[in-house]
Amino acid sequence: MKRFVLNSTVAAIALLSASSAFAGDYNSGVVSKTPSEGYTDVEFGSGWYLRGDITYNIDGRSNNTFRDLSALNRSVQADYDDAVGARVGFGYYVSPNVRLEVNAETVLNSELNSVSGFNFAGQRDVDIVTTPATPTTPAVTSPDAVFFDANGTVTGTTAGLFTGATTAPISGSEDFEASYSTSTLMLNGYYDLVSVGKFKPYVGVGAGIGRVNYNQSRLLVCSPGAGETCAGGLPGERTESTFTVEDEYWTYAYQLSLGTAIAVDERTSIDIGYSYTGFGSGDDLNYADGTGIDSDGVNIHQVRVGIVTIFGKSLDFLT
C-alpha cells in the first residue's frame, strides 16, 4: 500500500513538471508590448470639414438716400428680385458642439425695375385776371409765364403778374432699373444644439468683408400738358433723359444663421439653413443732372442647401 502511494506521488510530480515545461514552450499568438518612452498616442482624425452650398435670395434690399436738385433728401428702399448664389467653405470642430468656419460666397445679379411718378421743373403759361368782371363787362386777363422747380417753388415770371410762391410742377415718370451682385469672405462661428435623430440644429454668427457691385439706370420722362414746357425742352414737347451709374465698393459684412444638419452617413450630412447678411454703407453715387444716391447698405435674406463632409472623424464625434 505504501509503495502504491509513493509511486502515485512520484507520477503526479512528473506530470506537473511536464505540464510546466509544455506551458513554457507554448506561444498564444498575443504579443504584449510596453510603449517606449518616445511613444505618443495619436487619435486618427482632425475634425476638419468641407462644405458647398447653393443659395437663394428670398429678399434683397438696398437702403439709399436720394439727393435731388433742391438738396432735399429722401430715403429710398429698393426691393430686388430673387437671385441665386453659391458658397464654399472649410471649418473645424473646436468641440463636439462648437465649430469655426471660413467661407466665401457670391450672389449673382439681382435685378430691380420700377416705374413711379416724378415731378419736373419747367414753365407754365397762365392768364392772370387784371381787371375783375362786372355785371356789364367781362374780366380782363393778361398772359404771364411762370417758372418753377421740381418741387413747385416759383423761381420767376415773365410779366410779374403771378404772385404765388408755389405752383404745381409738371408731372412725369421715372423708370428705374438697377442690379447688384455681392461677394463675401467671412469667419462664422456655430453652436450645434441637441441632436434629434439624424437632425442636428445649429445657430451661428459671422463677420467679414463684402463687395457690392451696383448698376443703376434712370429714365426720366417729362410729359407737359397744354401751355407747359419741360425744362430744356420746347413748348408741349415730351422730353426724356437717361442717367446711369456703376459702382463697386468694399465694406464690412455680418451674418446671422440658423439651420440643421441631416446625417447621410458617418461623415456626410446635408445642411439646410437660413441666413441674414448685412453690408455696410458704400459710396455716394452722382448722376449727370446733379442728383445722386447715397448707399446706406444692403440687406439679404436667403435660404440655402449644401453638403458637408467631415474628414477623419465620423458623425459619432458630434453626438
Secondary structure, DSSP 8 states (H G I E B T S, - for coil): -HHHHHHHHHHHHHHHHHHHHHHHH---S-------TT-----S---EEEEEEEEEEEEEEEEEEEE-TT--EEEEEEEE--EEEEEEEEEEESSSSEEEEEEEEEEEEEEEEEEEEEEE-EEEEEEEEEE---SSS--EEEEEEEEE-TT-BEEEESSS----SB---EEEEEEEEEEEEEEEEEEEEEEE---BTTEEEEEEEEEEEEEEEEEEEEEEEE---TTEEETTS-TT--EEEEEEEEEEEEEEEEEEEEEEEEE-SSSEEEEEEEEEEEE----EEE-TTS-EEEEEEEEEEEEEEEEEEESSS-GGGG-
